[in-house]
């Protein structure tokens, strides 16, 4: 029995090792419980970066990014432009997040037409389509461009409709066609058409009565 008892006895170095292992295990369980039952942290939503960060920025603050250049001719100031577009702005949300709020867009088959470069639209559109110095190239027919227009080139401190004051606007514009400026106003063209139509009617009236022998009417 004495021989068996000696074999079952644990040496002092082994006992110290087991004690150290037990202490380390208890410390690990303690740290795990503290981490598991600590108070929940506030949820922080990361702010989404703008999709326009890669586009150049002009001195006037206009930012653009060409999706496609287009193989048509260059748009010139005064052209009547036909285009599709989508307009939106970043709307603040919870925890610092932002969402894109669409405030206006064209429908398929119903493009928007206007005279570019004449102040018929916000200044940012005229600069973005016709170009601005050497910093923003003009668009081509068939081209599609993303824009971020600063509030100063949009609706400024007053805003418009659903657009809050001092809001930068995002647009995606696709140029479908561009007609050259004729230099003749619509009123003058209608007057010219009426004069030609009246002249033709008078000639036909005289010719008909001459052929019919109605000299008395003439």
BELQUINOR-V872698 format. One record per backbone hydrogen bond with DSSP energy under -1.0 kcal/mol. CO is the residue of the C=O (numbers start at 1). NH is the residue of the N-H. Records with the same first field share a line. If there is no record, write none. Layout:
BEGIN
CO = NH  NH
END
This chain:
BEGIN
1 = 5
2 = 6
3 = 7
4 = 8
5 = 9
11 = 15
12 = 16
13 = 17
14 = 18
15 = 19
16 = 20
17 = 21
18 = 22
19 = 23
20 = 24
21 = 25
22 = 26
23 = 27
24 = 28
25 = 29
26 = 30
27 = 31
28 = 32
29 = 33
30 = 34
31 = 35
32 = 36
33 = 37
52 = 55
56 = 64
58 = 61
62 = 58
63 = 148
65 = 146
68 = 144
73 = 141
76 = 79
79 = 116
80 = 179
81 = 114
82 = 176  177
83 = 112
84 = 174
85 = 106
86 = 172
87 = 103  104
88 = 170
89 = 101
91 = 99
94 = 97
97 = 93
99 = 91
101 = 89
104 = 87
107 = 110
112 = 83
114 = 81
116 = 78
122 = 125  126
123 = 127
124 = 128
125 = 129
126 = 130
127 = 131
129 = 139
132 = 135  136
136 = 132
139 = 75
140 = 143
141 = 72
143 = 175
144 = 67  68
145 = 173
146 = 65
147 = 171
148 = 63
149 = 169
150 = 153
151 = 154  156
153 = 124
155 = 158  159
156 = 166
160 = 163
163 = 160
169 = 149
170 = 88
171 = 147
172 = 86
173 = 145
174 = 84
175 = 142
177 = 82
179 = 80
185 = 189
186 = 190
187 = 191
188 = 192
189 = 193
190 = 194
191 = 195
192 = 196
193 = 197
194 = 198
195 = 199
196 = 200
197 = 201
198 = 202
199 = 203
200 = 204
201 = 205
202 = 206
203 = 207
204 = 208
205 = 209
206 = 210
207 = 211
208 = 212
209 = 214
213 = 215
214 = 218
END
